[in-house]
């Protein structure tokens, strides 16, 4: 069911909006929102038209994977709390055929369905402003560069991926600001195959790197995931190739 007025007012202030928007627009935007939940391990059917809409993640993490033009290769992206995800035939947001979604943790999100987006388009230009900022400002350009660069060592891609998973699954949004918490292990729920998908490398290379990290005490595997024990060391792999730039992790 759509949100009641009390919830609309709550989320108006709670949501991390990517740009300045009028109170009247955000209220109207949320008036059509539906809060939904899914359990860890279930799949997200991206190609059902009932899924068309804009999503704002409140809790948990989701991995979306798309096939590339090269046979046998795919590209995955991680979404977590305060991230926006769009799946609607507006401004070329519609996901390509073959894209899949998987919930890595129990998840909560707000969904604004396509029917409500069509209504908003007829009422205000602010929807296009929101979509533009979601697509341009909030894209993680460093992550994308890391994935597509053939010159980027696999160990750097895995190090970045582990830090990004820590950020998403544990709300450590300032991992690279030194703090006493850097010495505390962070538990992440992820398989080595999922790490490989997110890093854009094969499963064998990922396993080798995770084993190396384990021998160095950087990570400690457990069934279904990893404890990340040394954030500073993971960061050092990225510093060596100067990839921090515009990353969400900086």
C-alpha positions as CSV (number, residue, x, y, z in Angstrom):
1,X,0.0,0.0,0.0
2,X,1.2,3.6,-0.6
3,X,2.8,5.4,2.3
4,X,0.6,7.3,4.7
5,X,1.2,11.0,5.4
6,X,3.2,10.4,8.5
7,X,5.6,8.1,6.6
8,X,5.8,10.5,3.7
9,X,7.0,13.3,6.1
10,X,9.4,10.9,7.8
11,X,11.0,9.8,4.5
12,X,11.1,13.4,3.1
13,X,13.8,14.2,5.7
14,X,15.4,10.7,5.9
15,X,16.1,10.2,2.2
16,X,19.4,11.3,0.8
17,X,18.1,13.3,-2.1
18,X,20.8,13.7,-4.8
19,X,19.9,17.3,-5.6
20,X,17.7,20.2,-4.4
21,X,14.0,19.5,-4.9
22,X,10.9,21.3,-3.7
23,X,9.0,20.0,-0.7
24,X,5.9,19.8,-2.8
25,X,7.7,17.5,-5.3
26,X,9.2,15.2,-2.8
27,X,5.9,14.9,-1.0
28,X,4.1,14.1,-4.3
29,X,7.0,11.7,-5.3
30,X,6.6,9.8,-2.0
31,X,2.8,9.8,-2.1
32,X,3.0,7.0,-4.7
33,X,5.8,5.1,-3.0
34,X,5.4,1.5,-1.8
35,X,7.7,0.0,0.9
36,X,8.8,-3.6,0.1
37,X,11.0,-6.2,1.6
38,X,12.9,-9.3,0.3
39,X,14.9,-12.0,2.0
40,X,18.6,-12.8,1.4
41,X,19.3,-15.1,-1.5
42,X,16.1,-14.5,-3.4
43,X,16.3,-13.2,-7.0
44,X,14.9,-9.9,-8.4
45,X,13.0,-10.4,-11.7
46,X,14.1,-7.3,-13.5
47,X,12.2,-8.0,-16.7
48,X,8.7,-8.2,-15.3
49,X,6.9,-4.9,-16.2
50,X,5.5,-4.8,-12.7
51,X,9.1,-4.0,-11.6
52,X,9.2,-0.8,-13.7
53,X,9.9,2.2,-11.4
54,X,12.5,4.0,-9.2
55,X,13.9,2.3,-6.1
56,X,15.5,3.8,-3.0
57,X,17.2,1.3,-0.8
58,X,16.7,1.6,2.9
59,X,18.5,-1.5,4.3
60,X,20.4,-4.5,2.9
61,X,22.3,-5.0,-0.3
62,X,21.5,-6.0,-3.9
63,X,23.8,-7.1,-6.7
64,X,22.7,-6.5,-10.3
65,X,24.5,-8.3,-13.2
66,X,24.3,-7.5,-16.9
67,X,25.8,-9.5,-19.8
68,X,28.4,-7.7,-21.9
69,X,28.7,-7.9,-25.7
70,X,31.7,-10.3,-25.3
71,X,30.4,-13.8,-24.9
72,X,30.8,-15.2,-21.4
73,X,31.5,-11.9,-19.7
74,X,29.2,-9.8,-17.4
75,X,29.3,-6.7,-15.3
76,X,27.9,-6.5,-11.8
77,X,27.1,-3.5,-9.6
78,X,26.4,-3.4,-5.9
79,X,23.6,-1.3,-4.3
80,X,23.1,-0.6,-0.7
81,X,21.5,1.8,1.8
82,X,20.8,5.3,0.4
83,X,21.5,4.1,-3.2
84,X,19.0,4.9,-6.0
85,X,18.2,2.3,-8.7
86,X,16.0,3.0,-11.7
87,X,14.2,0.5,-13.8
88,X,11.9,2.5,-16.0
89,X,11.6,3.3,-19.8
90,X,12.4,6.9,-19.0
91,X,15.7,8.6,-20.1
92,X,17.1,5.2,-21.2
93,X,17.0,3.8,-17.7
94,X,15.4,0.5,-18.8
95,X,17.7,-2.5,-18.0
96,X,19.0,-4.5,-21.0
97,X,17.8,-8.0,-21.7
98,X,19.5,-10.7,-19.7
99,X,20.1,-8.5,-16.6
100,X,19.6,-10.2,-13.3
101,X,19.3,-9.2,-9.7
102,X,20.1,-11.0,-6.4
103,X,19.5,-9.9,-2.9
104,X,22.7,-10.4,-0.8
105,X,21.1,-9.5,2.5
106,X,17.6,-9.0,3.7
107,X,16.5,-5.8,2.1
108,X,14.0,-3.0,2.5
109,X,13.3,-0.4,-0.2
110,X,10.9,2.2,-1.4
111,X,9.5,1.6,-4.9
112,X,7.9,4.4,-7.0
113,X,6.0,2.5,-9.8
114,X,6.0,3.6,-13.4
115,X,2.3,4.6,-13.2
116,X,3.1,7.2,-10.6
117,X,6.2,8.4,-12.5
118,X,4.1,9.0,-15.5
119,X,1.7,11.1,-13.4
120,X,4.7,13.1,-12.0
121,X,6.0,13.8,-15.5
122,X,2.7,15.4,-16.4
123,X,2.9,17.6,-13.3
124,X,6.5,18.8,-12.9
125,X,9.9,18.9,-14.6
126,X,11.6,18.1,-11.3
127,X,11.3,14.3,-12.0
128,X,13.7,14.7,-14.9
129,X,16.1,16.7,-12.6
130,X,16.0,13.9,-10.1
131,X,16.6,11.3,-12.8
132,X,19.5,13.3,-14.2
133,X,21.3,13.6,-10.9
134,X,20.7,9.9,-10.0
135,X,22.2,8.9,-13.4
136,X,25.1,11.4,-13.5
137,X,26.1,12.6,-10.0
138,X,25.6,9.3,-8.1
139,X,27.3,7.0,-10.6
140,X,30.5,5.6,-9.1
141,X,32.9,6.6,-11.8
142,X,35.9,5.1,-10.1
143,X,34.3,1.7,-9.8
144,X,33.4,1.8,-13.5
145,X,36.9,2.8,-14.5
146,X,38.3,0.1,-12.3
147,X,36.2,-2.5,-14.0
148,X,36.9,-1.6,-17.6
149,X,40.6,-0.7,-17.3
150,X,42.8,-3.6,-18.6
151,X,45.7,-2.0,-16.9
152,X,44.2,-2.2,-13.4
153,X,45.7,-5.2,-11.5
154,X,43.2,-7.8,-10.3
155,X,44.3,-7.4,-6.8
156,X,43.3,-3.7,-6.9
157,X,39.8,-4.6,-8.2
158,X,39.3,-7.2,-5.5
159,X,40.5,-4.7,-2.8
160,X,38.2,-2.1,-4.0
161,X,35.3,-4.5,-4.2
162,X,35.8,-5.7,-0.6
163,X,35.9,-2.1,0.6
164,X,32.7,-1.3,-1.4
165,X,31.0,-4.3,0.1
166,X,32.0,-3.1,3.6
167,X,30.6,0.3,2.8
168,X,27.3,-1.0,1.5
169,X,26.7,-3.8,4.0
170,X,27.8,-2.0,7.2
171,X,27.2,1.7,6.5
172,X,30.9,2.5,6.7
173,X,30.6,5.4,4.3
174,X,33.9,7.0,5.3
175,X,36.2,4.0,5.3
176,X,39.2,6.0,4.3
177,X,39.1,8.4,7.3
178,X,41.3,6.9,9.9
179,X,39.5,5.9,13.1
180,X,39.7,3.4,15.9
181,X,37.1,1.3,14.0
182,X,39.7,0.5,11.4
183,X,41.1,-2.1,13.6
184,X,37.7,-3.8,14.2
185,X,36.8,-6.7,11.9
186,X,33.9,-6.1,9.6
187,X,31.7,-9.0,8.7
188,X,30.4,-9.1,5.1
189,X,28.0,-11.6,3.5
190,X,29.4,-12.5,0.1
191,X,30.6,-15.5,-1.9
192,X,33.8,-15.6,-3.8
193,X,31.9,-15.9,-7.1
194,X,29.9,-12.7,-6.2
195,X,33.2,-10.9,-5.4
196,X,34.5,-12.1,-8.8
197,X,31.4,-10.8,-10.5
198,X,31.6,-7.4,-8.8
199,X,35.4,-7.1,-9.5
200,X,35.0,-8.1,-13.1
201,X,37.6,-10.9,-13.0
202,X,37.3,-14.7,-13.1
203,X,36.6,-16.9,-10.1
204,X,40.1,-18.6,-10.1
205,X,42.0,-15.2,-9.8
206,X,39.6,-14.0,-7.1
207,X,40.2,-17.2,-5.1
208,X,43.9,-16.8,-5.4
209,X,43.8,-13.1,-4.2
210,X,41.4,-13.9,-1.3
211,X,43.8,-16.7,-0.2
212,X,46.7,-14.2,-0.3
213,X,44.7,-11.7,1.7
214,X,43.9,-14.4,4.2
215,X,47.5,-15.4,4.6
216,X,48.3,-11.7,5.3
217,X,45.5,-11.5,7.9
218,X,43.6,-8.9,5.8
219,X,40.6,-11.1,5.6
220,X,39.3,-14.3,7.3
221,X,36.9,-16.4,5.4
222,X,33.8,-18.0,7.0
223,X,31.0,-20.0,5.4
224,X,29.0,-17.6,3.3
225,X,31.3,-14.6,3.7
226,X,34.4,-12.9,5.0
227,X,35.7,-10.9,8.0
228,X,37.6,-7.9,6.7
229,X,40.3,-7.3,9.4
230,X,42.6,-4.7,7.8
231,X,40.9,-1.7,6.1
232,X,44.2,0.2,5.9
233,X,45.9,-2.5,4.0
234,X,43.1,-2.8,1.5
235,X,43.2,1.0,1.0
236,X,46.9,0.8,0.3
237,X,46.3,-1.3,-2.8
238,X,44.1,1.5,-4.3
239,X,46.5,4.3,-3.3
240,X,49.3,2.6,-5.2
241,X,47.5,3.1,-8.5
242,X,45.9,6.5,-7.5
243,X,42.3,5.3,-8.1
244,X,40.5,7.0,-5.2
245,X,39.6,10.1,-7.2
246,X,35.8,10.4,-7.3
247,X,35.0,7.2,-5.5
248,X,32.2,6.9,-3.0
249,X,34.8,5.4,-0.7
250,X,37.0,8.5,-0.4
